[in-house]
Amino acid sequence: MSSSLAFDRAVSFYDKTRADPDWVADAITNSLMMLGQLTPSSRVLEIGIGTGRIALPITARAIGVIGIDLSAAMMDKLRAKIAGQAARVALAQADANALPFPDGWFDCAYAVHVYHVVAHWQNALRAAWRVLKPGGHLLISYNDHDPGAPFTRLRAQLAECARQAGIETQRPGAQSSAEIRAVLDQLGATQTVPVTRWSESVAPARLLEGLAAKIVSETWLIPDAVLVRIMPKVRAWAAREFGDLDRALEQSVEFNWLVAQK
């Protein structure tokens, strides 16, 4: 696959389905402020700003953020949120591979769960590095899932059923944080910084509903007719594996940063 995935189709449900608990959002904001050494005079870039889930808590602390995103619709949602406010946000529609900024322009650049949907993501990382000042920080978070978590297992089973139907669901970007770190290590000394870990309780039936509704980005690669055909197979597998699909199961979630200094 050669094209990045834009999130236009997620505008109506993105904030509801991607929201973190308040204390997790605070931990992410605090860690970004500290690791990026952000001050009110810092020039900050968010790659994949979307509807402002990460940026707005930063701007609430008097830090300005310049954001790019492939999806104009997602940024329109952000503009609606901040309409009439003095939010320090500037937006540009752009591809992560072609950042419209001069070399050495930013003190900090960051991206949260973005590079798994970016085609030619290695070049995109180098583009982010290019726009950093010497001494600037690049922070990347990749959504690594616990392989034993119910959601991870359900998505793997969906991918297998899709593959049997002739559809490949692998997204166009990086497949793991290890892949991203390998490229960052070539650019500068990189460290992994754990931020927070938490547990959530969710019933498989609810996860299946999300897959059927195409909430998760890899499902966008499956034609609707194929998804309708394979979901009963996924549900039957889930019933065998988990038993009562309405019984909530625990799964752990963690947020880490990969941090490189130029």
N, C-alpha and C positions, 0 to 999 in steps of 0.2 A: 504494500500500500504506500502511495507517495504523498497523500494529502493529510494534513493535520485535521483533527476533529474540532469543529467549531461547536459552541454550546448554545446556539440559537434555540434549539428545541427544548432546552432545559430551563428557559427563562421563567416559566410559570411555576416550576417546582424546585428550583435549585436551592433557594434560601431555606425552604422547609426541610429538604432532604439532606442538606450538607451542613446544617447548623451544628456547632459543638456546644456542649454544656458551657455555661457562663464561666465557670472556673477554669475550664480548658482554654477558652478563648483568651482569658486574662493571662494564663501561663504562656500562650503563644505570643501574645503582644509583649509581655515582659521580656521574654527571651530574645525576641527580634530587636527590641530596643537596646538590650544589653550587648548582644553578639554583634549587631550592626553598628554599635557605638553611635546611635542616633541622637541628634540634638536638633533644636529648632532651625539651625542653619544647614542641616544635612540635606543633600539632594538625593532623593530616594526613588528608585524605580521598582514597581511591581510588574512582573511578567505574568500575564493572565489574571488581570485584576477582577474580571467578572463583575459581580454585583457589589463588590466592596467588602466581602466577608472579613478579609484580613486587613485591608487598608483603612477602613473607617475607624476601628479602635486605635490605629496609629495616629490618624489625623486628629482624633479627640485629645491627643496629648501634644498638640501644637506642632506636629511633624507634617510637613507637606509631602505628598506622594504623587508621582507621575505614574500613570498606569497605562499599559497597552493590553489589548485583547483582540483576538481574531473576530469575536462576535460583537457587532454593533448593538444587537438587541440586548445583550447582557449589560453593556455599558449604559444603554438607555435606561435600564432598570436602576442602575446606580445613580444616574443623573436625576431620576425622579425622586430617589431617596433624599438627595441632598439639595433639592430645589428650595431656594429661599434661605439656605443656610450659608454660613461662611466657611464651609468645609474646604480645606486646602488640598483639593484634588484636581489634577489635570489629566485629560484622557486623550488617547490616540488609538485609532484602529490600525493595528499592525501585526505582522507575522513575527513570531519570536526569532525567526531566522534572519530577519531584515529590520533590525531595530533602527528607527529613524532618528538617531542621536549621534553626536560626535564622539570620537574616541575620548576616553578619560573624563566623562561628563558627570558620573554619579559617584557619591560616597558609598552607597550601598545599593545592591540589587537583590531582589528575592523572588522566589516562585514557590507556590504551595500546590502540590499535586497537579502539576502542569505537564511535565516533560514526557509523561506516559502517553499523551495524546498529540505530541508534536512530532511531525515527520522531520527527518534529518536532525534529530535532537542534539546530536553531537555538535553540529554547526551552530545550533541555537545556543548551546552553552558557551561556545567560543564567542558568539555575538554578545552575550551578556558580559563576558570577561572583557571584551574590547571596550565597552562603554564605561567600565569602572576606572576610577582614578587609581594611581599607584597608592597602595595602602588601603584601598577600598575593600569591602567585604561582599562576597556572594554567598547567599544562603538559599539552600534548596531543601525542600521537604518532599519526600516521595512516600506515597501511601503503601507501605509494605504491610500486607495482611498476614495474620497468624494462619499458617496452612491448615490448622485443625479447626478453625472457627467455622460455625455453620454457614455464614455468608460466603466465605472463601470456597468451601466445599460445594455449595449450591452453584456458584458461578463456574467452577471447574466442570461440574456435571453438565450445565447448560452449554458450555463451550464444546464439550465432547459430543453432545447430542447435535449441536449445530454442525460440527465437523462431519458427523456421519451423514448429515443432510447436504453436505457439499459446501458449507459456509464456514469461513475462517473468521474468528472473532478477535484475533490478536490485534490490539490497537497499534497505531503506527510508531509510537515512541519507545522510550526506554522501558525495559521489562522488569527492572529491579533497581534498588538504590545502589547495589554493588556496581552495576553498569555505569551509573551516573558518577559514582565516586572514582571509578577508573579514569574517566575523562577529566574530572576535576583535579585528580592527582597529577595529571600531565601539565595542568595550568599553574597550580600552586599547592602549597601544603594544605591538606584538607583534614578536618577533624569531624567526627560524628558526635553531636551533642544531644543526649536524650533530654527531652523537655518534660513530658508527662505521659503517664500510662493510666488507663482507666478501664473499667468493665461496664458492659451494657447488656441488658437482658432483652432478648427479642425472640419472638415466635417464628419458626420456619414459615408458617402460613403467611405472615406479613412480608417476609423476605421474598417469597414466591410471587406475592402480589406486586412487589416492586419490580421484579424481573419482567413479569408479564406486561407491566405498564411502561417498560423501557426507561426506568429511572437511571439505570447504570449505563455508562457510555458504551461499553462493548456490545450491549444489546442493540444499539443503533445500527450496527453492522449486519444485523439479521433482518431480512425482509419480514414484514408483518405476517404474511401467509406462512412462512417457515416457522416463525416463533409460535404462532397459534398451534401448529402441528406438533412441535416438540415439547411444549410446556407440559402436556399431560405425562410425558415420559419423565420429565424432571420431577414433577410432583410425585409420581409413583416411586421414583428412586428415593425422594426425600422421606416418604412415608415408611419405606423399608429401613432407612438409615436412622431416622429420628423418632419414629413412632408417632405419637400424638403431635400433629403439626401445629396445634394451637398452644402447646406447652412451651413457655418461654425458656430459652437456653442462654447461658452466659457466654459471652465472647469478649476477649480483651482487645483494646485498641491502644495504639501508642503514637506519639508524635515526636519525631526527631528532626534535627537539622543537620544537613551537611554544610559545613562552613569552610570557605576558602578565602584567604586574604591575598590580594594582588601585590 
